[in-house]
Amino acid sequence: MSMPSPIDPLPFLTKLYQAAVQRALPLHNTAAWLPPPPPGRTLVLGAGKAGGAMAQAVEALWPADKPLSGLVVTRYHHTPPRPAGLASRIEVVEAAHPVPDQAGLEAAERMLALTQGLTPDDLVLCLISGGGSSLLTLPAQGLTLTEKQQINRQLLESGANIAEMNCVRKHLSRIKGGRLAAACAPARVETLTISDVPGDDPSIIASGPTVPDPTTCADALAILARYRIAIPEALSKALAAGDLETPKPDEARWKAQPVHMIATPQQSLQAAAEVARAAGLNAYILSDELEGESREVGKVHAALARAAARGQGPFLKPCVILSGGETTVTVRPVVPGSQRGRGGRAGEFCLGLAVGLQGQAGVWGLAADTDGIDGMEENAGAQVTPDTLQRALAKGLKASDAMDRNDAYGFFQPLGDLVVTGPSFTNVNDFRAMLVL
């Protein structure tokens, strides 16, 4: 391939990220999956970081003369501005993520209350996206919100992957793992979902409140033991006895409750790849379901990019190498006298990428969460340049020290290399791109 016209690397990587996010916006993906209005009423229930935008898409597309009401919970500050002239028919409330709070608990209680009195003529349209596990919280009987928060924090810091975390969450909940859909009987239930999980398994997205759960109480107990996560003794006994079991796939009720995947990580990666090819670059998608320790995944990506920069390996430069999925961060113990670091998966990936690249000429990288928030900070992610390590040393910063403290934010912020976008109002999880020129 001949060399494309000159490319400004960092703005170009940002353009790829924006293309990925744009592809996953609910208004672009909802119309084809909306069911026809039922004879009775339509109740909309939902949870997730894309919940506000999904609710607005349904409001914009639903016939004005047909009844529509409901309740959706999204993350704080993730409700998009309402378009002029769009009537508000679905209530949107906000709650905390990634650790649940009282607002999320109250929203879950209200949703279950709204399911009372439904008939076979009614439709429950469920809008589910990533983040719903935290936002839609209703602790199992005998578990307090404070205890649920403590368990959640342990899970987030343990290095457990999303499927493992959500297996535990489902079994310690009164609304997840298919229980919300079960509460809607005898109404018809249809689910529109935006995937943020490797493999696009709807039973994992937001802990699957409207789909059956193939995992068991025994699975949840094994995960808790594997990561040494403490739970109240009464809950441990309830899990061991199978008292907190979730609805299972072999139940007949699920046959008439369709689930429609309206946006996926792969679609977003493909959108970014199309932008790269239009600019004259080769574009390679490694996978949309990569998992593992963020820093180690970053080092592996660095090895691939270095090989491409040297004219070795399967990737021909000039090129873009893309990947998605959901990596994890195992939070290291804080050294006495030092502060806990700040940052999320994308930032820690970029630390690993920078260390692995070791200043390789001709390689730039960007990693960001497609919801616009990396962990609990205000940035979506970070970017890496050939001189990242050099600029850091000039400021007295070492990437290895930052990794020891899980402090990606503290490393990239002084360099001006944080990616700050604000909430995107969708969520197909991690986006990673390396540009090799």
C-alpha positions as CSV (number, residue, x, y, z in Angstrom):
1,M,0.0,0.0,0.0
2,S,1.3,3.4,-0.8
3,M,1.8,5.9,1.9
4,P,-1.4,7.8,2.8
5,S,-1.6,11.6,2.9
6,P,0.0,13.1,6.0
7,I,-1.8,12.1,9.2
8,D,-1.7,14.0,12.5
9,P,-1.5,10.9,14.8
10,L,-3.3,12.0,18.0
11,P,-6.2,13.8,16.3
12,F,-6.6,10.9,14.0
13,L,-6.7,8.4,16.8
14,T,-9.4,10.6,18.5
15,K,-11.3,10.5,15.2
16,L,-11.3,6.7,15.3
17,Y,-12.6,6.7,18.9
18,Q,-15.3,9.1,18.0
19,A,-16.4,6.9,15.1
20,A,-16.6,3.9,17.4
21,V,-18.8,5.8,19.9
22,Q,-21.0,7.2,17.2
23,R,-21.7,3.8,15.8
24,A,-23.0,2.7,19.3
25,L,-25.4,5.6,20.0
26,P,-28.9,4.4,20.7
27,L,-30.8,6.6,18.3
28,H,-28.9,5.1,15.4
29,N,-29.7,1.5,16.4
30,T,-33.1,1.3,17.9
31,A,-35.7,1.7,15.2
32,A,-35.1,-1.7,13.5
33,W,-35.7,-3.5,16.8
34,L,-38.8,-1.8,18.3
35,P,-41.8,-4.1,18.6
36,P,-45.3,-2.9,17.5
37,P,-47.4,-1.3,20.2
38,P,-49.4,-3.9,22.2
39,P,-53.2,-4.0,22.7
40,G,-52.6,-2.8,26.3
41,R,-50.0,-0.4,27.7
42,T,-46.3,-0.2,27.1
43,L,-44.1,0.0,30.2
44,V,-40.4,0.8,29.7
45,L,-37.9,-0.3,32.3
46,G,-34.2,0.0,32.0
47,A,-30.7,0.4,33.5
48,G,-27.2,1.2,32.3
49,K,-24.9,4.0,31.2
50,A,-26.8,4.3,27.9
51,G,-30.2,4.2,29.7
52,G,-31.0,7.9,29.3
53,A,-30.1,7.9,25.6
54,M,-32.0,4.6,25.0
55,A,-35.1,6.0,26.7
56,Q,-34.9,9.2,24.5
57,A,-34.6,7.0,21.3
58,V,-37.7,5.1,22.3
59,E,-39.6,8.3,23.0
60,A,-38.6,9.7,19.6
61,L,-39.6,6.6,17.7
62,W,-42.7,5.4,19.6
63,P,-46.1,6.4,18.0
64,A,-47.3,9.6,19.7
65,D,-50.8,8.3,20.0
66,K,-49.8,5.1,21.8
67,P,-49.4,4.9,25.6
68,L,-45.8,4.9,26.8
69,S,-44.5,5.2,30.4
70,G,-41.7,3.8,32.5
71,L,-38.6,4.3,34.6
72,V,-34.9,4.0,33.6
73,V,-31.8,4.5,35.8
74,T,-28.5,5.7,34.4
75,R,-25.2,6.9,35.9
76,Y,-24.9,10.4,37.4
77,H,-24.4,13.0,34.7
78,H,-25.1,10.4,31.9
79,T,-28.6,11.7,31.0
80,P,-28.2,13.4,27.6
81,P,-29.7,16.9,26.9
82,R,-33.3,16.5,25.8
83,P,-33.9,17.5,22.1
84,A,-36.2,20.4,21.6
85,G,-39.8,19.3,21.1
86,L,-39.2,15.7,22.4
87,A,-41.9,14.9,24.9
88,S,-40.8,13.3,28.2
89,R,-42.8,10.0,28.6
90,I,-40.2,7.9,30.4
91,E,-38.7,9.0,33.7
92,V,-34.9,8.9,33.9
93,V,-33.2,8.9,37.3
94,E,-29.5,8.8,38.1
95,A,-27.5,6.7,40.5
96,A,-23.9,5.7,41.3
97,H,-21.4,3.6,39.4
98,P,-19.3,1.5,39.8
99,V,-20.3,1.2,43.5
100,P,-24.1,1.2,44.1
101,D,-25.9,3.7,46.2
102,Q,-29.2,4.4,47.8
103,A,-30.6,6.1,44.6
104,G,-30.0,2.9,42.7
105,L,-31.7,0.8,45.3
106,E,-34.7,3.1,45.3
107,A,-34.9,2.9,41.5
108,A,-34.9,-0.9,41.6
109,E,-37.6,-0.9,44.2
110,R,-39.7,1.4,42.1
111,M,-39.2,-0.7,39.0
112,L,-40.5,-3.8,40.8
113,A,-43.5,-1.9,42.0
114,L,-44.3,-0.8,38.5
115,T,-44.5,-4.4,37.4
116,Q,-47.5,-5.0,39.6
117,G,-50.9,-5.3,37.9
118,L,-49.5,-6.0,34.4
119,T,-51.7,-8.1,32.0
120,P,-51.1,-10.4,29.0
121,D,-52.1,-7.4,26.8
122,D,-49.2,-5.3,28.1
123,L,-45.7,-5.0,26.8
124,V,-42.6,-4.4,29.0
125,L,-39.8,-3.0,26.9
126,C,-36.5,-3.3,28.8
127,L,-33.6,-1.1,27.9
128,I,-30.3,-2.7,29.2
129,S,-26.8,-1.5,28.8
130,G,-23.5,-1.9,30.7
131,G,-23.3,-0.4,34.1
132,G,-26.7,-1.7,35.1
133,S,-25.2,-4.1,37.6
134,S,-24.3,-1.2,39.9
135,L,-27.1,1.2,38.9
136,L,-29.9,-1.4,39.5
137,T,-29.2,-2.7,42.9
138,L,-31.5,-4.5,45.2
139,P,-29.6,-6.6,47.7
140,A,-30.7,-10.2,48.5
141,Q,-32.8,-10.8,51.6
142,G,-30.5,-10.4,54.6
143,L,-27.9,-8.3,52.8
144,T,-27.7,-4.6,53.5
145,L,-26.7,-1.9,51.0
146,T,-23.5,-1.2,53.0
147,E,-22.5,-4.8,52.8
148,K,-23.4,-5.0,49.1
149,Q,-21.1,-1.9,48.6
150,Q,-18.3,-3.6,50.4
151,I,-18.6,-6.7,48.4
152,N,-18.7,-4.7,45.2
153,R,-15.5,-2.8,46.0
154,Q,-13.7,-6.0,46.8
155,L,-14.8,-7.5,43.4
156,L,-13.7,-4.3,41.5
157,E,-10.2,-4.5,43.1
158,S,-9.8,-8.3,42.9
159,G,-8.9,-8.7,39.3
160,A,-12.1,-10.8,38.7
161,N,-13.4,-10.5,35.1
162,I,-16.8,-9.2,34.3
163,A,-18.5,-12.6,34.0
164,E,-17.2,-13.6,37.4
165,M,-18.2,-10.3,39.1
166,N,-21.7,-10.5,37.6
167,C,-22.2,-14.1,38.6
168,V,-21.8,-13.0,42.2
169,R,-23.9,-9.9,41.7
170,K,-26.8,-11.9,40.2
171,H,-26.9,-14.3,43.2
172,L,-26.8,-11.5,45.8
173,S,-29.7,-9.6,44.2
174,R,-33.5,-9.6,44.1
175,I,-33.7,-8.0,40.6
176,K,-30.8,-9.3,38.5
177,G,-30.3,-12.7,36.9
178,G,-33.7,-12.8,35.2
179,R,-35.7,-11.7,38.3
180,L,-36.9,-8.4,36.8
181,A,-38.4,-10.2,33.8
182,A,-40.0,-12.8,36.1
183,A,-41.7,-10.0,38.0
184,C,-43.3,-8.7,34.8
185,A,-45.4,-11.8,34.2
186,P,-48.0,-12.2,32.7
187,A,-47.0,-9.3,30.4
188,R,-44.8,-9.8,27.3
189,V,-41.2,-8.8,27.8
190,E,-38.8,-7.7,25.1
191,T,-35.3,-6.5,25.8
192,L,-33.1,-4.1,23.7
193,T,-29.5,-4.3,24.9
194,I,-26.2,-2.6,24.1
195,S,-23.3,-5.0,24.8
196,D,-20.3,-4.0,26.8
197,V,-19.1,-7.6,27.6
198,P,-16.8,-10.0,25.8
199,G,-18.8,-12.4,23.7
200,D,-22.0,-10.2,23.9
201,D,-23.7,-12.6,26.3
202,P,-27.0,-10.9,27.4
203,S,-26.9,-12.9,30.7
204,I,-23.7,-11.0,31.7
205,I,-24.7,-7.5,30.4
206,A,-25.8,-5.5,33.5
207,S,-26.0,-8.9,35.3
208,G,-28.9,-10.0,33.0
209,P,-32.0,-8.7,34.8
210,T,-34.3,-9.8,32.0
211,V,-32.7,-13.0,30.8
212,P,-32.2,-16.5,32.5
213,D,-29.0,-17.2,34.3
214,P,-26.9,-20.3,33.5
215,T,-24.6,-19.8,36.5
216,T,-25.3,-21.2,40.0
217,C,-25.0,-20.4,43.6
218,A,-22.1,-22.8,43.7
219,D,-20.4,-20.9,40.9
220,A,-20.8,-17.7,42.9
221,L,-19.4,-19.3,46.1
222,A,-16.4,-20.6,44.1
223,I,-15.6,-17.1,42.7
224,L,-15.9,-15.5,46.2
225,A,-13.4,-18.1,47.5
226,R,-11.1,-17.7,44.5
227,Y,-10.7,-14.0,45.1
228,R,-10.9,-14.2,48.9
229,I,-13.9,-11.9,49.1
230,A,-15.6,-11.9,52.4
231,I,-19.4,-11.9,52.7
232,P,-21.7,-12.2,55.7
233,E,-21.9,-15.8,57.1
234,A,-25.7,-15.9,56.6
235,L,-25.3,-15.2,52.9
236,S,-22.6,-17.8,52.5
237,K,-24.9,-20.4,54.1
238,A,-27.7,-19.3,51.8
239,L,-25.5,-19.7,48.7
240,A,-24.3,-23.1,49.9
241,A,-27.9,-24.2,50.4
242,G,-29.0,-22.9,46.9
243,D,-31.5,-20.5,48.5
244,L,-30.4,-17.6,46.3
245,E,-30.7,-19.5,43.0
246,T,-31.6,-17.5,39.9
247,P,-34.2,-18.4,37.1
248,K,-32.6,-20.9,34.7
249,P,-32.6,-21.1,30.8
250,D,-34.7,-24.4,30.7
251,E,-37.8,-22.6,32.0
252,A,-40.6,-22.3,29.4
253,R,-41.2,-18.6,30.1
254,W,-38.1,-17.5,28.2
255,K,-39.3,-18.7,24.8
256,A,-41.6,-15.7,24.3
257,Q,-39.2,-13.1,25.6
258,P,-36.9,-12.0,22.8
259,V,-33.6,-10.2,23.4
260,H,-32.3,-7.9,20.6
261,M,-28.6,-6.8,20.6
262,I,-28.8,-3.3,19.1
263,A,-25.1,-2.3,19.4
264,T,-22.0,-4.3,20.0
265,P,-18.2,-3.7,20.4
266,Q,-17.4,-5.4,17.1
267,Q,-19.7,-3.0,15.2
268,S,-17.9,-0.1,16.8
269,L,-14.4,-1.5,15.9
270,Q,-15.6,-2.0,12.4
271,A,-16.7,1.6,12.2
272,A,-13.3,2.8,13.3
273,A,-11.6,0.4,10.8
274,E,-13.6,1.9,8.0
275,V,-12.4,5.4,8.9
276,A,-8.8,4.1,8.9
277,R,-9.1,2.4,5.5
278,A,-10.7,5.6,4.0
279,A,-7.6,7.4,5.1
280,G,-5.4,4.9,3.2
281,L,-4.3,2.8,6.1
282,N,-4.4,-0.9,6.6
283,A,-6.8,-1.7,9.5
284,Y,-6.7,-4.8,11.7
285,I,-9.1,-5.8,14.4
286,L,-7.5,-8.1,16.9
287,S,-10.7,-9.0,18.8
288,D,-13.7,-7.4,20.4
289,E,-13.5,-9.6,23.5
290,L,-9.9,-9.3,24.9
291,E,-9.6,-9.8,28.6
292,G,-6.8,-10.0,31.1
293,E,-4.8,-7.6,33.3
294,S,-4.8,-4.2,31.6
295,R,-1.1,-3.6,31.9
296,E,-0.2,-7.0,30.5
297,V,-2.6,-6.6,27.6
298,G,-0.9,-3.2,26.9
299,K,2.5,-4.9,26.8
300,V,1.2,-7.5,24.3
301,H,-0.2,-4.8,22.1
302,A,3.1,-3.0,22.3
303,A,4.9,-6.1,21.0
304,L,2.6,-6.3,18.0
305,A,3.0,-2.6,17.2
306,R,6.8,-2.7,17.5
307,A,6.9,-5.7,15.1
308,A,4.8,-3.8,12.6
309,A,6.9,-0.7,12.9
310,R,10.0,-2.8,12.1
311,G,8.3,-4.4,9.1
312,Q,7.9,-7.8,10.9
313,G,4.9,-9.8,11.8
314,P,1.4,-10.0,10.2
315,F,0.5,-6.3,10.2
316,L,1.7,-4.2,7.3
317,K,2.3,-0.5,8.0
318,P,1.0,2.1,7.6
319,C,-1.7,0.6,9.7
320,V,-4.1,0.8,12.6
321,I,-4.4,-2.1,15.1
322,L,-7.7,-2.1,17.0
323,S,-9.1,-4.1,19.9
324,G,-12.0,-4.1,22.3
325,G,-13.3,-6.1,25.3
326,E,-13.0,-5.6,29.0
327,T,-9.6,-5.9,30.8
328,T,-9.2,-5.8,34.5
329,V,-7.1,-4.0,37.1
330,T,-5.9,-5.8,40.2
331,V,-5.4,-3.0,42.7
332,R,-2.1,-3.4,44.6
333,P,-1.8,-2.8,48.3
334,V,-1.0,0.8,49.2
335,V,2.5,1.3,50.5
336,P,2.3,2.8,54.0
337,G,2.7,6.5,53.8
338,S,1.7,6.8,50.2
339,Q,-1.6,7.6,48.6
340,R,-3.7,5.2,46.6
341,G,-3.4,5.8,42.8
342,R,-6.1,7.0,40.5
343,G,-7.1,5.7,37.1
344,G,-9.0,2.9,35.3
345,R,-8.5,0.1,32.9
346,A,-7.8,2.3,29.8
347,G,-5.1,4.3,31.6
348,E,-3.4,1.2,33.0
349,F,-3.5,-0.3,29.5
350,C,-1.7,2.8,28.3
351,L,1.0,2.5,31.0
352,G,1.7,-1.1,29.9
353,L,1.7,0.0,26.3
354,A,4.2,2.8,27.0
355,V,6.5,0.5,28.9
356,G,6.3,-2.1,26.2
357,L,6.9,0.3,23.3
358,Q,10.0,1.8,25.0
359,G,9.8,4.9,22.8
360,Q,9.4,3.0,19.5
361,A,9.5,5.5,16.7
362,G,6.4,5.7,14.5
363,V,3.9,4.3,17.0
364,W,1.1,6.1,18.8
365,G,-1.7,4.7,20.9
366,L,-5.1,5.6,22.5
367,A,-7.2,3.6,24.9
368,A,-10.5,4.9,26.2
369,D,-13.8,3.6,27.6
370,T,-16.6,4.2,25.1
371,D,-18.9,5.6,27.9
372,G,-16.5,8.5,28.3
373,I,-15.4,7.6,31.8
374,D,-12.3,5.5,32.7
375,G,-13.0,4.0,36.1
376,M,-14.1,6.8,38.5
377,E,-12.2,9.8,37.1
378,E,-13.4,12.4,34.6
379,N,-11.2,11.1,31.7
380,A,-12.2,8.5,29.2
381,G,-8.6,7.2,28.9
382,A,-5.2,8.2,27.8
383,Q,-2.8,8.4,24.8
384,V,0.7,7.2,24.2
385,T,3.3,8.8,21.9
386,P,6.9,7.8,20.9
387,D,8.2,10.3,23.5
388,T,5.9,9.5,26.4
389,L,8.5,8.0,28.6
390,Q,11.1,10.7,27.8
391,R,8.6,13.5,28.6
392,A,7.6,11.7,31.8
393,L,11.3,11.4,33.0
394,A,11.7,15.1,32.4
395,K,8.9,15.6,35.0
396,G,10.3,13.0,37.4
397,L,7.7,10.4,36.5
398,K,8.4,6.7,35.9
399,A,5.8,4.5,34.3
400,S,6.9,1.5,36.4
401,D,6.3,3.4,39.6
402,A,2.9,4.5,38.4
403,M,2.0,0.9,37.7
404,D,3.1,-0.1,41.2
405,R,0.6,2.4,42.6
406,N,-2.2,1.8,40.0
407,D,-1.8,5.5,39.2
408,A,-2.3,5.9,35.5
409,Y,-4.1,9.2,36.1
410,G,-1.2,10.6,38.1
411,F,1.2,9.6,35.3
412,F,-0.7,10.9,32.2
413,Q,-2.3,14.0,33.7
414,P,0.9,16.0,34.1
415,L,1.9,15.1,30.5
416,G,-1.4,16.4,29.1
417,D,-2.1,13.0,27.7
418,L,-5.4,12.2,29.3
419,V,-8.3,11.7,26.9
420,V,-11.3,13.8,28.2
421,T,-14.6,13.6,26.3
422,G,-17.3,13.7,28.9
423,P,-20.1,11.1,29.0
424,S,-20.9,9.6,25.6
425,F,-24.4,8.3,26.5
426,T,-23.6,4.8,25.2
427,N,-21.3,2.0,26.3
428,V,-19.6,-0.8,24.3
429,N,-16.7,-0.9,26.7
430,D,-13.0,-0.6,26.0
431,F,-11.7,0.9,22.7
432,R,-8.0,0.6,21.9
433,A,-6.2,1.8,18.8
434,M,-2.5,1.8,17.8
435,L,-1.3,3.8,14.8
436,V,1.9,2.6,13.1
437,L,3.4,4.9,10.5
